[in-house]
Amino acid sequence: MEPTDLTIEILKSIRDEVKQTNVRLETMGRELGGRIDETNVRIETMGHELGRRIVESELRTSTALTELAGSVRDLTTLLRVQGELRPRVEKCEHDIAELQHRAAHA
């Protein structure tokens, strides 16, 4: 082979290798694109699931707060009633003590 033919053969070989590399790169690009698309779908699905869970959690929290507010209201009413009865109870206890004292000295 003459040097020119050898150079041509080497260049052809390099050209063929570059073509094969390009094919592999294109294939890899498609595969990566597909994997990225799949990942995006999974992320979007997780986002929807996370949003649903947050809403459910907020509903549970809201329900618990509403129940707590009702309990606090009931307790406040009970304490108010007890506060209103205190003077009557103290008077009754005073009257009972007075009657016991009279009965003991009678």
PDB file as gemmi writes it, atoms N, CA and C in Angstrom:
CRYST1    1.000    1.000    1.000  90.00  90.00  90.00 P 1                      
ATOM      1  N   MET A   1       0.820  -1.183   0.000  1.00  0.00           N  
ATOM      2  CA  MET A   1       0.000   0.000   0.000  1.00  0.00           C  
ATOM      3  C   MET A   1       0.861   1.242   0.000  1.00  0.00           C  
ATOM      4  N   GLU A   2       0.450   2.155  -0.745  1.00  0.00           N  
ATOM      5  CA  GLU A   2       1.172   3.417  -0.769  1.00  0.00           C  
ATOM      6  C   GLU A   2       0.765   4.239   0.442  1.00  0.00           C  
ATOM      7  N   PRO A   3       1.609   5.187   0.848  1.00  0.00           N  
ATOM      8  CA  PRO A   3       1.286   6.005   2.023  1.00  0.00           C  
ATOM      9  C   PRO A   3      -0.049   6.708   1.879  1.00  0.00           C  
ATOM     10  N   THR A   4      -0.407   7.105   0.705  1.00  0.00           N  
ATOM     11  CA  THR A   4      -1.665   7.808   0.486  1.00  0.00           C  
ATOM     12  C   THR A   4      -2.829   6.865   0.735  1.00  0.00           C  
ATOM     13  N   ASP A   5      -2.719   5.638   0.260  1.00  0.00           N  
ATOM     14  CA  ASP A   5      -3.774   4.654   0.487  1.00  0.00           C  
ATOM     15  C   ASP A   5      -3.895   4.331   1.977  1.00  0.00           C  
ATOM     16  N   LEU A   6      -2.798   4.242   2.672  1.00  0.00           N  
ATOM     17  CA  LEU A   6      -2.810   3.966   4.110  1.00  0.00           C  
ATOM     18  C   LEU A   6      -3.503   5.100   4.865  1.00  0.00           C  
ATOM     19  N   THR A   7      -3.185   6.315   4.475  1.00  0.00           N  
ATOM     20  CA  THR A   7      -3.802   7.486   5.106  1.00  0.00           C  
ATOM     21  C   THR A   7      -5.302   7.475   4.875  1.00  0.00           C  
ATOM     22  N   ILE A   8      -5.688   7.131   3.648  1.00  0.00           N  
ATOM     23  CA  ILE A   8      -7.110   7.079   3.307  1.00  0.00           C  
ATOM     24  C   ILE A   8      -7.805   6.004   4.133  1.00  0.00           C  
ATOM     25  N   GLU A   9      -7.183   4.859   4.291  1.00  0.00           N  
ATOM     26  CA  GLU A   9      -7.766   3.759   5.068  1.00  0.00           C  
ATOM     27  C   GLU A   9      -7.901   4.152   6.541  1.00  0.00           C  
ATOM     28  N   ILE A  10      -6.894   4.816   7.069  1.00  0.00           N  
ATOM     29  CA  ILE A  10      -6.942   5.275   8.467  1.00  0.00           C  
ATOM     30  C   ILE A  10      -8.075   6.291   8.634  1.00  0.00           C  
ATOM     31  N   LEU A  11      -8.192   7.213   7.701  1.00  0.00           N  
ATOM     32  CA  LEU A  11      -9.248   8.215   7.759  1.00  0.00           C  
ATOM     33  C   LEU A  11     -10.633   7.566   7.655  1.00  0.00           C  
ATOM     34  N   LYS A  12     -10.761   6.560   6.776  1.00  0.00           N  
ATOM     35  CA  LYS A  12     -12.026   5.835   6.657  1.00  0.00           C  
ATOM     36  C   LYS A  12     -12.369   5.136   7.973  1.00  0.00           C  
ATOM     37  N   SER A  13     -11.350   4.539   8.581  1.00  0.00           N  
ATOM     38  CA  SER A  13     -11.540   3.851   9.855  1.00  0.00           C  
ATOM     39  C   SER A  13     -11.985   4.842  10.928  1.00  0.00           C  
ATOM     40  N   ILE A  14     -11.345   5.992  10.956  1.00  0.00           N  
ATOM     41  CA  ILE A  14     -11.713   7.032  11.929  1.00  0.00           C  
ATOM     42  C   ILE A  14     -13.150   7.492  11.661  1.00  0.00           C  
ATOM     43  N   ARG A  15     -13.495   7.680  10.390  1.00  0.00           N  
ATOM     44  CA  ARG A  15     -14.852   8.095  10.025  1.00  0.00           C  
ATOM     45  C   ARG A  15     -15.879   7.072  10.507  1.00  0.00           C  
ATOM     46  N   ASP A  16     -15.586   5.774  10.298  1.00  0.00           N  
ATOM     47  CA  ASP A  16     -16.508   4.718  10.725  1.00  0.00           C  
ATOM     48  C   ASP A  16     -16.657   4.717  12.252  1.00  0.00           C  
ATOM     49  N   GLU A  17     -15.556   4.898  12.957  1.00  0.00           N  
ATOM     50  CA  GLU A  17     -15.591   4.946  14.426  1.00  0.00           C  
ATOM     51  C   GLU A  17     -16.433   6.138  14.902  1.00  0.00           C  
ATOM     52  N   VAL A  18     -16.280   7.282  14.235  1.00  0.00           N  
ATOM     53  CA  VAL A  18     -17.045   8.483  14.602  1.00  0.00           C  
ATOM     54  C   VAL A  18     -18.531   8.224  14.368  1.00  0.00           C  
ATOM     55  N   LYS A  19     -18.880   7.573  13.261  1.00  0.00           N  
ATOM     56  CA  LYS A  19     -20.281   7.255  12.986  1.00  0.00           C  
ATOM     57  C   LYS A  19     -20.850   6.350  14.078  1.00  0.00           C  
ATOM     58  N   GLN A  20     -20.088   5.328  14.468  1.00  0.00           N  
ATOM     59  CA  GLN A  20     -20.543   4.414  15.517  1.00  0.00           C  
ATOM     60  C   GLN A  20     -20.701   5.154  16.850  1.00  0.00           C  
ATOM     61  N   THR A  21     -19.762   6.041  17.112  1.00  0.00           N  
ATOM     62  CA  THR A  21     -19.851   6.831  18.347  1.00  0.00           C  
ATOM     63  C   THR A  21     -21.099   7.711  18.321  1.00  0.00           C  
ATOM     64  N   ASN A  22     -21.371   8.338  17.180  1.00  0.00           N  
ATOM     65  CA  ASN A  22     -22.567   9.170  17.048  1.00  0.00           C  
ATOM     66  C   ASN A  22     -23.840   8.355  17.263  1.00  0.00           C  
ATOM     67  N   VAL A  23     -23.884   7.146  16.701  1.00  0.00           N  
ATOM     68  CA  VAL A  23     -25.052   6.276  16.881  1.00  0.00           C  
ATOM     69  C   VAL A  23     -25.226   5.946  18.363  1.00  0.00           C  
ATOM     70  N   ARG A  24     -24.121   5.595  19.019  1.00  0.00           N  
ATOM     71  CA  ARG A  24     -24.198   5.278  20.460  1.00  0.00           C  
ATOM     72  C   ARG A  24     -24.655   6.501  21.259  1.00  0.00           C  
ATOM     73  N   LEU A  25     -24.145   7.675  20.913  1.00  0.00           N  
ATOM     74  CA  LEU A  25     -24.538   8.901  21.614  1.00  0.00           C  
ATOM     75  C   LEU A  25     -26.019   9.212  21.405  1.00  0.00           C  
ATOM     76  N   GLU A  26     -26.501   9.035  20.173  1.00  0.00           N  
ATOM     77  CA  GLU A  26     -27.919   9.264  19.891  1.00  0.00           C  
ATOM     78  C   GLU A  26     -28.791   8.293  20.688  1.00  0.00           C  
ATOM     79  N   THR A  27     -28.389   7.031  20.725  1.00  0.00           N  
ATOM     80  CA  THR A  27     -29.126   6.023  21.479  1.00  0.00           C  
ATOM     81  C   THR A  27     -29.138   6.389  22.964  1.00  0.00           C  
ATOM     82  N   MET A  28     -27.966   6.745  23.475  1.00  0.00           N  
ATOM     83  CA  MET A  28     -27.859   7.122  24.876  1.00  0.00           C  
ATOM     84  C   MET A  28     -28.712   8.363  25.166  1.00  0.00           C  
ATOM     85  N   GLY A  29     -28.730   9.316  24.237  1.00  0.00           N  
ATOM     86  CA  GLY A  29     -29.547  10.527  24.388  1.00  0.00           C  
ATOM     87  C   GLY A  29     -31.027  10.189  24.472  1.00  0.00           C  
ATOM     88  N   ARG A  30     -31.489   9.274  23.599  1.00  0.00           N  
ATOM     89  CA  ARG A  30     -32.899   8.857  23.640  1.00  0.00           C  
ATOM     90  C   ARG A  30     -33.219   8.159  24.948  1.00  0.00           C  
ATOM     91  N   GLU A  31     -32.321   7.264  25.387  1.00  0.00           N  
ATOM     92  CA  GLU A  31     -32.543   6.549  26.646  1.00  0.00           C  
ATOM     93  C   GLU A  31     -32.599   7.521  27.827  1.00  0.00           C  
ATOM     94  N   LEU A  32     -31.674   8.454  27.848  1.00  0.00           N  
ATOM     95  CA  LEU A  32     -31.663   9.443  28.930  1.00  0.00           C  
ATOM     96  C   LEU A  32     -32.908  10.320  28.880  1.00  0.00           C  
ATOM     97  N   GLY A  33     -33.319  10.694  27.681  1.00  0.00           N  
ATOM     98  CA  GLY A  33     -34.540  11.490  27.538  1.00  0.00           C  
ATOM     99  C   GLY A  33     -35.742  10.741  28.083  1.00  0.00           C  
ATOM    100  N   GLY A  34     -35.824   9.444  27.766  1.00  0.00           N  
ATOM    101  CA  GLY A  34     -36.920   8.613  28.278  1.00  0.00           C  
ATOM    102  C   GLY A  34     -36.887   8.516  29.792  1.00  0.00           C  
ATOM    103  N   ARG A  35     -35.699   8.332  30.338  1.00  0.00           N  
ATOM    104  CA  ARG A  35     -35.567   8.233  31.795  1.00  0.00           C  
ATOM    105  C   ARG A  35     -35.932   9.553  32.468  1.00  0.00           C  
ATOM    106  N   ILE A  36     -35.550  10.654  31.843  1.00  0.00           N  
ATOM    107  CA  ILE A  36     -35.899  11.976  32.398  1.00  0.00           C  
ATOM    108  C   ILE A  36     -37.413  12.163  32.364  1.00  0.00           C  
ATOM    109  N   ASP A  37     -38.053  11.759  31.259  1.00  0.00           N  
ATOM    110  CA  ASP A  37     -39.511  11.858  31.172  1.00  0.00           C  
ATOM    111  C   ASP A  37     -40.176  11.026  32.263  1.00  0.00           C  
ATOM    112  N   GLU A  38     -39.691   9.795  32.474  1.00  0.00           N  
ATOM    113  CA  GLU A  38     -40.239   8.931  33.520  1.00  0.00           C  
ATOM    114  C   GLU A  38     -40.058   9.569  34.895  1.00  0.00           C  
ATOM    115  N   THR A  39     -38.891  10.136  35.121  1.00  0.00           N  
ATOM    116  CA  THR A  39     -38.617  10.790  36.405  1.00  0.00           C  
ATOM    117  C   THR A  39     -39.553  11.974  36.608  1.00  0.00           C  
ATOM    118  N   ASN A  40     -39.769  12.755  35.562  1.00  0.00           N  
ATOM    119  CA  ASN A  40     -40.683  13.897  35.662  1.00  0.00           C  
ATOM    120  C   ASN A  40     -42.098  13.444  36.000  1.00  0.00           C  
ATOM    121  N   VAL A  41     -42.549  12.343  35.403  1.00  0.00           N  
ATOM    122  CA  VAL A  41     -43.885  11.812  35.697  1.00  0.00           C  
ATOM    123  C   VAL A  41     -43.958  11.383  37.156  1.00  0.00           C  
ATOM    124  N   ARG A  42     -42.917  10.692  37.634  1.00  0.00           N  
ATOM    125  CA  ARG A  42     -42.907  10.257  39.036  1.00  0.00           C  
ATOM    126  C   ARG A  42     -42.917  11.448  39.982  1.00  0.00           C  
ATOM    127  N   ILE A  43     -42.147  12.465  39.653  1.00  0.00           N  
ATOM    128  CA  ILE A  43     -42.103  13.668  40.500  1.00  0.00           C  
ATOM    129  C   ILE A  43     -43.468  14.343  40.516  1.00  0.00           C  
ATOM    130  N   GLU A  44     -44.102  14.435  39.363  1.00  0.00           N  
ATOM    131  CA  GLU A  44     -45.425  15.065  39.291  1.00  0.00           C  
ATOM    132  C   GLU A  44     -46.439  14.257  40.097  1.00  0.00           C  
ATOM    133  N   THR A  45     -46.379  12.937  39.985  1.00  0.00           N  
ATOM    134  CA  THR A  45     -47.284  12.073  40.738  1.00  0.00           C  
ATOM    135  C   THR A  45     -47.054  12.248  42.237  1.00  0.00           C  
ATOM    136  N   MET A  46     -45.787  12.288  42.636  1.00  0.00           N  
ATOM    137  CA  MET A  46     -45.475  12.487  44.049  1.00  0.00           C  
ATOM    138  C   MET A  46     -45.968  13.850  44.520  1.00  0.00           C  
ATOM    139  N   GLY A  47     -45.876  14.852  43.659  1.00  0.00           N  
ATOM    140  CA  GLY A  47     -46.359  16.183  44.016  1.00  0.00           C  
ATOM    141  C   GLY A  47     -47.857  16.177  44.275  1.00  0.00           C  
ATOM    142  N   HIS A  48     -48.614  15.479  43.414  1.00  0.00           N  
ATOM    143  CA  HIS A  48     -50.058  15.382  43.605  1.00  0.00           C  
ATOM    144  C   HIS A  48     -50.373  14.624  44.891  1.00  0.00           C  
ATOM    145  N   GLU A  49     -49.652  13.532  45.139  1.00  0.00           N  
ATOM    146  CA  GLU A  49     -49.865  12.734  46.354  1.00  0.00           C  
ATOM    147  C   GLU A  49     -49.541  13.564  47.590  1.00  0.00           C  
ATOM    148  N   LEU A  50     -48.445  14.290  47.534  1.00  0.00           N  
ATOM    149  CA  LEU A  50     -48.059  15.137  48.662  1.00  0.00           C  
ATOM    150  C   LEU A  50     -49.112  16.212  48.905  1.00  0.00           C  
ATOM    151  N   GLY A  51     -49.609  16.817  47.843  1.00  0.00           N  
ATOM    152  CA  GLY A  51     -50.662  17.824  47.979  1.00  0.00           C  
ATOM    153  C   GLY A  51     -51.910  17.238  48.617  1.00  0.00           C  
ATOM    154  N   ARG A  52     -52.290  16.035  48.206  1.00  0.00           N  
ATOM    155  CA  ARG A  52     -53.468  15.362  48.770  1.00  0.00           C  
ATOM    156  C   ARG A  52     -53.262  15.098  50.248  1.00  0.00           C  
ATOM    157  N   ARG A  53     -52.075  14.624  50.604  1.00  0.00           N  
ATOM    158  CA  ARG A  53     -51.794  14.337  52.010  1.00  0.00           C  
ATOM    159  C   ARG A  53     -51.805  15.600  52.861  1.00  0.00           C  
ATOM    160  N   ILE A  54     -51.299  16.691  52.303  1.00  0.00           N  
ATOM    161  CA  ILE A  54     -51.302  17.961  53.041  1.00  0.00           C  
ATOM    162  C   ILE A  54     -52.737  18.411  53.300  1.00  0.00           C  
ATOM    163  N   VAL A  55     -53.585  18.295  52.280  1.00  0.00           N  
ATOM    164  CA  VAL A  55     -54.985  18.688  52.447  1.00  0.00           C  
ATOM    165  C   VAL A  55     -55.648  17.828  53.521  1.00  0.00           C  
ATOM    166  N   GLU A  56     -55.408  16.518  53.479  1.00  0.00           N  
ATOM    167  CA  GLU A  56     -55.984  15.625  54.481  1.00  0.00           C  
ATOM    168  C   GLU A  56     -55.496  15.997  55.877  1.00  0.00           C  
ATOM    169  N   SER A  57     -54.218  16.290  55.998  1.00  0.00           N  
ATOM    170  CA  SER A  57     -53.651  16.673  57.285  1.00  0.00           C  
ATOM    171  C   SER A  57     -54.264  17.973  57.788  1.00  0.00           C  
ATOM    172  N   GLU A  58     -54.437  18.932  56.884  1.00  0.00           N  
ATOM    173  CA  GLU A  58     -55.049  20.203  57.271  1.00  0.00           C  
ATOM    174  C   GLU A  58     -56.485  20.003  57.722  1.00  0.00           C  
ATOM    175  N   LEU A  59     -57.209  19.100  57.068  1.00  0.00           N  
ATOM    176  CA  LEU A  59     -58.579  18.809  57.481  1.00  0.00           C  
ATOM    177  C   LEU A  59     -58.623  18.187  58.871  1.00  0.00           C  
ATOM    178  N   ARG A  60     -57.713  17.245  59.132  1.00  0.00           N  
ATOM    179  CA  ARG A  60     -57.658  16.626  60.465  1.00  0.00           C  
ATOM    180  C   ARG A  60     -57.322  17.671  61.524  1.00  0.00           C  
ATOM    181  N   THR A  61     -56.356  18.538  61.207  1.00  0.00           N  
ATOM    182  CA  THR A  61     -55.963  19.584  62.152  1.00  0.00           C  
ATOM    183  C   THR A  61     -57.124  20.539  62.407  1.00  0.00           C  
ATOM    184  N   SER A  62     -57.815  20.921  61.356  1.00  0.00           N  
ATOM    185  CA  SER A  62     -58.950  21.830  61.482  1.00  0.00           C  
ATOM    186  C   SER A  62     -60.053  21.209  62.338  1.00  0.00           C  
ATOM    187  N   THR A  63     -60.329  19.935  62.112  1.00  0.00           N  
ATOM    188  CA  THR A  63     -61.344  19.238  62.900  1.00  0.00           C  
ATOM    189  C   THR A  63     -60.946  19.190  64.365  1.00  0.00           C  
ATOM    190  N   ALA A  64     -59.684  18.868  64.627  1.00  0.00           N  
ATOM    191  CA  ALA A  64     -59.202  18.808  66.007  1.00  0.00           C  
ATOM    192  C   ALA A  64     -59.293  20.179  66.679  1.00  0.00           C  
ATOM    193  N   LEU A  65     -58.950  21.244  65.946  1.00  0.00           N  
ATOM    194  CA  LEU A  65     -59.036  22.597  66.507  1.00  0.00           C  
ATOM    195  C   LEU A  65     -60.478  22.981  66.806  1.00  0.00           C  
ATOM    196  N   THR A  66     -61.389  22.593  65.932  1.00  0.00           N  
ATOM    197  CA  THR A  66     -62.806  22.878  66.159  1.00  0.00           C  
ATOM    198  C   THR A  66     -63.298  22.154  67.404  1.00  0.00           C  
ATOM    199  N   GLU A  67     -62.918  20.889  67.552  1.00  0.00           N  
ATOM    200  CA  GLU A  67     -63.307  20.125  68.741  1.00  0.00           C  
ATOM    201  C   GLU A  67     -62.696  20.732  69.999  1.00  0.00           C  
ATOM    202  N   LEU A  68     -61.450  21.151  69.909  1.00  0.00           N  
ATOM    203  CA  LEU A  68     -60.787  21.769  71.049  1.00  0.00           C  
ATOM    204  C   LEU A  68     -61.483  23.071  71.439  1.00  0.00           C  
ATOM    205  N   ALA A  69     -61.859  23.872  70.457  1.00  0.00           N  
ATOM    206  CA  ALA A  69     -62.563  25.126  70.738  1.00  0.00           C  
ATOM    207  C   ALA A  69     -63.882  24.841  71.448  1.00  0.00           C  
ATOM    208  N   GLY A  70     -64.596  23.809  71.021  1.00  0.00           N  
ATOM    209  CA  GLY A  70     -65.849  23.425  71.681  1.00  0.00           C  
ATOM    210  C   GLY A  70     -65.611  23.000  73.121  1.00  0.00           C  
ATOM    211  N   SER A  71     -64.553  22.238  73.352  1.00  0.00           N  
ATOM    212  CA  SER A  71     -64.227  21.795  74.706  1.00  0.00           C  
ATOM    213  C   SER A  71     -63.869  22.976  75.595  1.00  0.00           C  
ATOM    214  N   VAL A  72     -63.109  23.909  75.070  1.00  0.00           N  
ATOM    215  CA  VAL A  72     -62.734  25.103  75.837  1.00  0.00           C  
ATOM    216  C   VAL A  72     -63.990  25.914  76.166  1.00  0.00           C  
ATOM    217  N   ARG A  73     -64.891  26.032  75.214  1.00  0.00           N  
ATOM    218  CA  ARG A  73     -66.144  26.751  75.446  1.00  0.00           C  
ATOM    219  C   ARG A  73     -66.950  26.080  76.554  1.00  0.00           C  
ATOM    220  N   ASP A  74     -67.047  24.729  76.494  1.00  0.00           N  
ATOM    221  CA  ASP A  74     -67.786  23.986  77.525  1.00  0.00           C  
ATOM    222  C   ASP A  74     -67.142  24.172  78.900  1.00  0.00           C  
ATOM    223  N   LEU A  75     -65.829  24.105  78.943  1.00  0.00           N  
ATOM    224  CA  LEU A  75     -65.109  24.269  80.204  1.00  0.00           C  
ATOM    225  C   LEU A  75     -65.300  25.676  80.758  1.00  0.00           C  
ATOM    226  N   THR A  76     -65.265  26.665  79.891  1.00  0.00           N  
ATOM    227  CA  THR A  76     -65.477  28.051  80.319  1.00  0.00           C  
ATOM    228  C   THR A  76     -66.874  28.215  80.915  1.00  0.00           C  
ATOM    229  N   THR A  77     -67.871  27.624  80.266  1.00  0.00           N  
ATOM    230  CA  THR A  77     -69.243  27.678  80.779  1.00  0.00           C  
ATOM    231  C   THR A  77     -69.332  27.015  82.141  1.00  0.00           C  
ATOM    232  N   LEU A  78     -68.718  25.846  82.281  1.00  0.00           N  
ATOM    233  CA  LEU A  78     -68.730  25.123  83.558  1.00  0.00           C  
ATOM    234  C   LEU A  78     -68.073  25.944  84.661  1.00  0.00           C  
ATOM    235  N   LEU A  79     -66.932  26.532  84.358  1.00  0.00           N  
ATOM    236  CA  LEU A  79     -66.240  27.347  85.366  1.00  0.00           C  
ATOM    237  C   LEU A  79     -67.063  28.577  85.729  1.00  0.00           C  
ATOM    238  N   ARG A  80     -67.730  29.158  84.763  1.00  0.00           N  
ATOM    239  CA  ARG A  80     -68.568  30.329  85.025  1.00  0.00           C  
ATOM    240  C   ARG A  80     -69.723  29.949  85.953  1.00  0.00           C  
ATOM    241  N   VAL A  81     -70.357  28.792  85.676  1.00  0.00           N  
ATOM    242  CA  VAL A  81     -71.465  28.329  86.513  1.00  0.00           C  
ATOM    243  C   VAL A  81     -70.966  28.058  87.926  1.00  0.00           C  
ATOM    244  N   GLN A  82     -69.810  27.390  88.039  1.00  0.00           N  
ATOM    245  CA  GLN A  82     -69.256  27.108  89.365  1.00  0.00           C  
ATOM    246  C   GLN A  82     -68.949  28.403  90.107  1.00  0.00           C  
ATOM    247  N   GLY A  83     -68.440  29.375  89.390  1.00  0.00           N  
ATOM    248  CA  GLY A  83     -68.142  30.673  90.005  1.00  0.00           C  
ATOM    249  C   GLY A  83     -69.399  31.348  90.506  1.00  0.00           C  
ATOM    250  N   GLU A  84     -70.489  31.186  89.774  1.00  0.00           N  
ATOM    251  CA  GLU A  84     -71.757  31.786  90.174  1.00  0.00           C  
ATOM    252  C   GLU A  84     -72.353  31.055  91.371  1.00  0.00           C  
ATOM    253  N   LEU A  85     -72.091  29.764  91.504  1.00  0.00           N  
ATOM    254  CA  LEU A  85     -72.637  28.977  92.616  1.00  0.00           C  
ATOM    255  C   LEU A  85     -71.824  29.116  93.896  1.00  0.00           C  
ATOM    256  N   ARG A  86     -70.589  29.526  93.770  1.00  0.00           N  
ATOM    257  CA  ARG A  86     -69.702  29.583  94.932  1.00  0.00           C  
ATOM    258  C   ARG A  86     -70.304  30.374  96.103  1.00  0.00           C  
ATOM    259  N   PRO A  87     -70.821  31.600  95.896  1.00  0.00           N  
ATOM    260  CA  PRO A  87     -71.384  32.335  97.036  1.00  0.00           C  
ATOM    261  C   PRO A  87     -72.552  31.593  97.685  1.00  0.00           C  
ATOM    262  N   ARG A  88     -73.394  30.923  96.876  1.00  0.00           N  
ATOM    263  CA  ARG A  88     -74.525  30.168  97.435  1.00  0.00           C  
ATOM    264  C   ARG A  88     -74.030  28.986  98.255  1.00  0.00           C  
ATOM    265  N   VAL A  89     -73.014  28.279  97.725  1.00  0.00           N  
ATOM    266  CA  VAL A  89     -72.458  27.121  98.449  1.00  0.00           C  
ATOM    267  C   VAL A  89     -71.848  27.574  99.767  1.00  0.00           C  
ATOM    268  N   GLU A  90     -71.108  28.675  99.718  1.00  0.00           N  
ATOM    269  CA  GLU A  90     -70.494  29.181 100.951  1.00  0.00           C  
ATOM    270  C   GLU A  90     -71.557  29.568 101.980  1.00  0.00           C  
ATOM    271  N   LYS A  91     -72.670  30.190 101.521  1.00  0.00           N  
ATOM    272  CA  LYS A  91     -73.763  30.560 102.436  1.00  0.00           C  
ATOM    273  C   LYS A  91     -74.391  29.316 103.024  1.00  0.00           C  
ATOM    274  N   CYS A  92     -74.621  28.281 102.174  1.00  0.00           N  
ATOM    275  CA  CYS A  92     -75.201  27.023 102.670  1.00  0.00           C  
ATOM    276  C   CYS A  92     -74.285  26.379 103.696  1.00  0.00           C  
ATOM    277  N   GLU A  93     -72.979  26.348 103.417  1.00  0.00           N  
ATOM    278  CA  GLU A  93     -72.023  25.774 104.366  1.00  0.00           C  
ATOM    279  C   GLU A  93     -72.026  26.564 105.677  1.00  0.00           C  
ATOM    280  N   HIS A  94     -72.139  27.878 105.585  1.00  0.00           N  
ATOM    281  CA  HIS A  94     -72.193  28.717 106.782  1.00  0.00           C  
ATOM    282  C   HIS A  94     -73.466  28.412 107.580  1.00  0.00           C  
ATOM    283  N   ASP A  95     -74.608  28.300 106.863  1.00  0.00           N  
ATOM    284  CA  ASP A  95     -75.880  27.990 107.521  1.00  0.00           C  
ATOM    285  C   ASP A  95     -75.829  26.626 108.186  1.00  0.00           C  
ATOM    286  N   ILE A  96     -75.224  25.626 107.500  1.00  0.00           N  
ATOM    287  CA  ILE A  96     -75.107  24.270 108.069  1.00  0.00           C  
ATOM    288  C   ILE A  96     -74.244  24.310 109.324  1.00  0.00           C  
ATOM    289  N   ALA A  97     -73.153  24.994 109.257  1.00  0.00           N  
ATOM    290  CA  ALA A  97     -72.263  25.101 110.428  1.00  0.00           C  
ATOM    291  C   ALA A  97     -72.996  25.762 111.582  1.00  0.00           C  
ATOM    292  N   GLU A  98     -73.789  26.787 111.303  1.00  0.00           N  
ATOM    293  CA  GLU A  98     -74.560  27.493 112.322  1.00  0.00           C  
ATOM    294  C   GLU A  98     -75.589  26.578 112.950  1.00  0.00           C  
ATOM    295  N   LEU A  99     -76.285  25.803 112.088  1.00  0.00           N  
ATOM    296  CA  LEU A  99     -77.295  24.861 112.588  1.00  0.00           C  
ATOM    297  C   LEU A  99     -76.647  23.768 113.439  1.00  0.00           C  
ATOM    298  N   GLN A 100     -75.480  23.273 113.005  1.00  0.00           N  
ATOM    299  CA  GLN A 100     -74.765  22.253 113.798  1.00  0.00           C  
ATOM    300  C   GLN A 100     -74.365  22.823 115.155  1.00  0.00           C  
ATOM    301  N   HIS A 101     -73.937  24.061 115.132  1.00  0.00           N  
ATOM    302  CA  HIS A 101     -73.528  24.711 116.391  1.00  0.00           C  
ATOM    303  C   HIS A 101     -74.737  24.852 117.319  1.00  0.00           C  
ATOM    304  N   ARG A 102     -75.881  25.264 116.789  1.00  0.00           N  
ATOM    305  CA  ARG A 102     -77.094  25.405 117.594  1.00  0.00           C  
ATOM    306  C   ARG A 102     -77.552  24.060 118.131  1.00  0.00           C  
ATOM    307  N   ALA A 103     -77.474  23.028 117.262  1.00  0.00           N  
ATOM    308  CA  ALA A 103     -77.937  21.695 117.676  1.00  0.00           C  
ATOM    309  C   ALA A 103     -77.015  21.153 118.766  1.00  0.00           C  
ATOM    310  N   ALA A 104     -75.741  21.447 118.660  1.00  0.00           N  
ATOM    311  CA  ALA A 104     -74.805  20.964 119.660  1.00  0.00           C  
ATOM    312  C   ALA A 104     -75.019  21.659 121.019  1.00  0.00           C  
ATOM    313  N   HIS A 105     -75.523  22.883 121.031  1.00  0.00           N  
ATOM    314  CA  HIS A 105     -75.710  23.632 122.262  1.00  0.00           C  
ATOM    315  C   HIS A 105     -77.146  23.646 122.713  1.00  0.00           C  
ATOM    316  N   ALA A 106     -77.963  22.908 122.073  1.00  0.00           N  
ATOM    317  CA  ALA A 106     -79.368  22.905 122.465  1.00  0.00           C  
ATOM    318  C   ALA A 106     -79.715  21.826 123.447  1.00  0.00           C  
TER     319      ALA A 106                                                      
END                                                                             
